[in-house]
Amino acid sequence: MPILGILASAITGNLVTDAYESIATTTLSSSASSITFSSIPATFKHLQIRALFGTAGAGSAYIINFNSDTGNNYSYHYLNGNGASATVGASTSRAFTIVTDNSGAGVTTSPTAAVIDILDYTSTAKNKTVRSLVGSDGNGSGDIRLASGLYFATPAAITSISFAGDGASTLAQHSKFALYGIKGA
């Protein structure tokens, strides 16, 4: 038996194949200032957004809000790297949690890729944690951002998520977003 067959037989029955379930997807037919996933079912443990988006406009920051809440109920911290230097930062009492702030502003030919996890989104007993891994070309200098955020409004289940450009940033035509529910503990 080939070595791959041996490895595959060793894990048969041990792979979790139904841990992620697609909830919604969207592809922009034209540029937009934001996208929103609403009426999110409360049947999962966590949520994950997978995005591939281009930037349009002069800005480069992209943010998330939950349940249409734009009050100062968010905080975040991040680590950015571009191959030549690294930067860190944090902010509290914000009207959003930041996902990316790349230098690829105005670049629609080199999309930004993001994976964003929203933990325990249905809990009414604790705040919500957001973590993201984002990468982009950044006009020839690869950028990567590791970020985490906190939604600390009165604990409520998250039923909608808005992803938007901050200020002059917009999402370019053909940007794709997919929302997944994650089962399990």
Residue pairs with C-beta under 8 A, 6 or more apart in sequence:
1 9
16 184
18 183
19 182
19 183
19 184
20 48
20 180
20 181
20 182
20 183
21 44
21 180
21 181
21 183
22 178
22 179
22 180
23 37
23 40
23 41
23 47
23 179
23 180
23 181
24 37
24 178
24 179
25 176
25 177
25 178
25 179
26 35
26 37
26 176
26 177
26 178
27 174
27 175
27 176
27 177
28 35
28 171
28 172
28 173
28 174
28 175
28 176
29 173
30 173
31 56
31 170
31 171
31 172
31 173
32 170
32 171
32 175
33 164
33 165
33 170
33 171
34 162
34 163
34 164
34 165
34 171
35 162
35 163
35 164
35 171
35 175
35 177
36 160
36 161
36 162
36 163
37 49
37 160
37 161
37 177
37 179
38 159
38 160
39 159
39 160
40 47
40 121
40 158
40 159
40 160
40 161
40 179
41 181
42 122
42 157
42 159
43 181
44 121
44 122
44 181
44 182
44 183
45 120
45 122
45 182
45 183
45 184
45 185
46 117
46 118
46 119
46 120
46 121
46 181
46 182
47 117
47 118
47 121
47 158
47 161
47 179
47 180
47 181
47 182
48 115
48 116
48 117
48 118
48 179
48 180
48 182
49 114
49 115
49 116
49 118
49 161
49 163
49 177
49 178
49 179
49 180
50 114
50 115
50 116
50 177
50 178
50 180
51 112
51 113
51 114
51 115
51 116
51 163
51 175
51 176
51 177
51 178
52 111
52 112
52 113
52 114
52 175
52 176
53 62
53 111
53 112
53 114
53 171
53 172
53 175
53 176
53 177
54 107
54 108
54 109
54 110
54 111
54 112
54 171
54 172
54 173
54 174
54 175
55 102
55 104
55 105
55 106
55 107
55 108
55 112
55 165
55 169
55 170
55 171
55 172
56 106
56 108
56 169
56 170
56 171
56 172
56 173
57 105
57 106
57 165
57 168
57 169
57 170
58 105
58 106
58 168
58 169
59 105
59 165
59 166
59 167
59 168
59 169
59 170
60 100
60 101
60 102
60 103
60 104
60 105
60 169
61 98
61 100
61 101
61 165
61 166
61 167
61 169
62 98
62 99
62 100
62 101
62 112
62 114
62 163
62 164
62 165
62 166
62 169
62 171
63 96
63 97
63 98
63 99
63 163
63 164
63 165
63 166
64 96
64 97
64 99
64 116
64 130
64 149
64 161
64 162
64 163
64 164
65 74
65 95
65 96
65 161
65 162
65 164
66 128
66 151
66 153
66 158
66 160
66 161
66 162
67 153
67 156
67 158
67 159
67 160
68 160
68 162
69 151
69 153
70 95
70 96
71 95
71 153
72 93
72 94
72 95
73 95
73 151
73 152
73 153
74 93
74 94
74 95
74 96
74 97
74 149
74 150
74 151
74 152
75 90
75 91
75 92
75 93
75 94
75 97
75 149
75 150
75 152
76 90
76 91
76 94
76 97
76 98
76 130
76 147
76 148
76 149
76 150
77 88
77 89
77 90
77 91
77 147
77 148
77 149
78 88
78 89
78 90
78 98
78 101
78 145
78 146
78 147
78 148
79 86
79 87
79 88
79 145
79 146
79 147
80 86
80 87
80 88
80 89
80 101
80 143
80 144
80 145
81 87
81 143
81 144
81 145
82 103
82 138
82 141
82 142
82 143
82 144
83 141
83 142
84 141
91 98
96 166
97 130
97 147
97 149
97 150
97 151
98 147
98 149
98 166
99 114
99 116
99 132
99 134
99 145
99 147
99 163
100 112
100 114
100 132
100 134
100 136
100 145
100 147
101 145
102 112
102 134
102 136
102 138
102 143
102 145
103 138
103 139
103 141
103 143
104 110
104 112
104 136
104 137
104 138
104 139
104 143
105 169
107 136
107 137
107 138
107 139
108 172
108 173
110 136
110 137
110 138
110 139
111 136
111 172
111 175
112 134
112 135
112 136
113 134
113 135
113 136
114 132
114 133
114 134
114 135
115 132
115 133
115 134
116 130
116 131
116 132
117 130
117 131
117 132
117 182
118 128
118 129
118 130
118 158
118 161
119 128
119 129
119 130
119 131
120 126
120 128
120 129
121 128
121 157
121 158
122 157
122 158
123 155
123 157
124 155
124 156
124 157
125 155
126 155
127 150
127 151
127 152
127 155
128 150
128 151
128 155
128 158
129 148
129 149
129 150
130 147
130 148
130 149
130 150
130 151
131 147
131 148
131 149
132 145
132 146
132 147
132 148
132 149
133 144
133 145
133 146
134 144
134 145
134 147
135 142
135 143
135 144
135 145
136 142
136 143
137 143
151 158
161 179
163 171
163 177
164 171
165 171
